[in-house]
Amino acid sequence: MDPDNDGKTIWRNKVGYGGALGGIEWGMAADLKRLYVAVADLGLPPPKGKAGLFALDPATGDQQWYTAARR
């Protein structure tokens, strides 16, 4: 969201399917280079269920890497 433009959406990236069986859990974290998003879509088969940790570029929302959760 752009704080200088009344909260206008800058980018959107849906990394998790979400719902009762998962989605983004425990908020997110960031450093100067990446936004880290933990997804807990454990009850869904891929491609919908991609449980793990995603790293996104905070300026563009592009996925930089993904590591799957171990089951």
DRENDO-1510 file (C-alpha; in Angstrom, 1 decimal, always signed):
<recs>
REC; n; res; u; v; w
REC; 1; MET; +0.0; +0.0; +0.0 .
REC; 2; ASP; +1.2; +3.5; -0.9 .
REC; 3; PRO; +1.1; +5.7; +2.2 .
REC; 4; ASP; +1.7; +8.8; +0.1 .
REC; 5; ASN; -1.3; +8.0; -2.2 .
REC; 6; ASP; -4.2; +7.4; +0.2 .
REC; 7; GLY; -3.2; +3.7; +0.6 .
REC; 8; LYS; -3.5; +2.8; -3.1 .
REC; 9; THR; -2.5; -0.8; -3.8 .
REC; 10; ILE; +1.0; -1.0; -5.3 .
REC; 11; TRP; +1.2; -4.7; -5.9 .
REC; 12; ARG; -0.6; -7.9; -5.0 .
REC; 13; ASN; +0.8; -11.5; -4.8 .
REC; 14; LYS; -1.3; -14.4; -3.5 .
REC; 15; VAL; +1.3; -16.9; -2.3 .
REC; 16; GLY; -1.2; -19.1; -0.3 .
REC; 17; TYR; -4.6; -20.6; -1.0 .
REC; 18; GLY; -5.9; -19.9; +2.5 .
REC; 19; GLY; -9.1; -20.9; +4.1 .
REC; 20; ALA; -9.9; -23.1; +7.1 .
REC; 21; LEU; -6.9; -25.4; +6.4 .
REC; 22; GLY; -4.2; -22.8; +6.1 .
REC; 23; GLY; -3.0; -19.6; +4.5 .
REC; 24; ILE; -0.6; -17.0; +5.9 .
REC; 25; GLU; +0.1; -17.7; +9.5 .
REC; 26; TRP; +1.7; -15.6; +12.3 .
REC; 27; GLY; +2.0; -12.5; +10.2 .
REC; 28; MET; +5.0; -11.6; +8.1 .
REC; 29; ALA; +8.6; -10.4; +8.6 .
REC; 30; ALA; +10.8; -8.1; +6.6 .
REC; 31; ASP; +14.4; -6.9; +6.3 .
REC; 32; LEU; +15.8; -4.3; +3.9 .
REC; 33; LYS; +15.8; -6.8; +1.0 .
REC; 34; ARG; +12.8; -9.1; +1.4 .
REC; 35; LEU; +9.3; -9.6; +2.8 .
REC; 36; TYR; +9.0; -13.1; +4.3 .
REC; 37; VAL; +5.7; -14.9; +4.3 .
REC; 38; ALA; +4.9; -18.2; +6.1 .
REC; 39; VAL; +2.1; -20.2; +4.5 .
REC; 40; ALA; +0.5; -23.2; +6.2 .
REC; 41; ASP; -1.6; -24.8; +3.4 .
REC; 42; LEU; -0.9; -28.2; +4.8 .
REC; 43; GLY; -4.2; -29.9; +4.1 .
REC; 44; LEU; -4.3; -29.1; +0.3 .
REC; 45; PRO; -2.4; -30.8; -2.5 .
REC; 46; PRO; -0.2; -28.8; -4.8 .
REC; 47; PRO; -0.5; -26.5; -6.6 .
REC; 48; LYS; -3.1; -25.0; -4.2 .
REC; 49; GLY; -1.3; -26.2; -1.1 .
REC; 50; LYS; +2.3; -24.7; -1.1 .
REC; 51; ALA; +3.1; -24.8; +2.6 .
REC; 52; GLY; +6.4; -23.2; +3.3 .
REC; 53; LEU; +8.3; -19.9; +3.4 .
REC; 54; PHE; +8.2; -17.4; +0.6 .
REC; 55; ALA; +10.5; -14.4; +0.1 .
REC; 56; LEU; +9.1; -11.5; -1.9 .
REC; 57; ASP; +10.7; -8.3; -3.2 .
REC; 58; PRO; +9.0; -5.6; -1.2 .
REC; 59; ALA; +9.1; -3.1; -4.0 .
REC; 60; THR; +7.4; -5.3; -6.7 .
REC; 61; GLY; +5.9; -8.3; -4.9 .
REC; 62; ASP; +7.9; -10.7; -7.1 .
REC; 63; GLN; +8.7; -14.0; -5.6 .
REC; 64; GLN; +12.5; -14.3; -5.0 .
REC; 65; TRP; +12.5; -17.8; -3.5 .
REC; 66; TYR; +10.4; -20.4; -1.8 .
REC; 67; THR; +11.3; -23.3; +0.5 .
REC; 68; ALA; +8.7; -26.0; +1.2 .
REC; 69; ALA; +7.6; -27.0; +4.7 .
REC; 70; ARG; +8.7; -30.4; +5.8 .
REC; 71; ARG; +5.8; -32.7; +6.7 .
</recs>
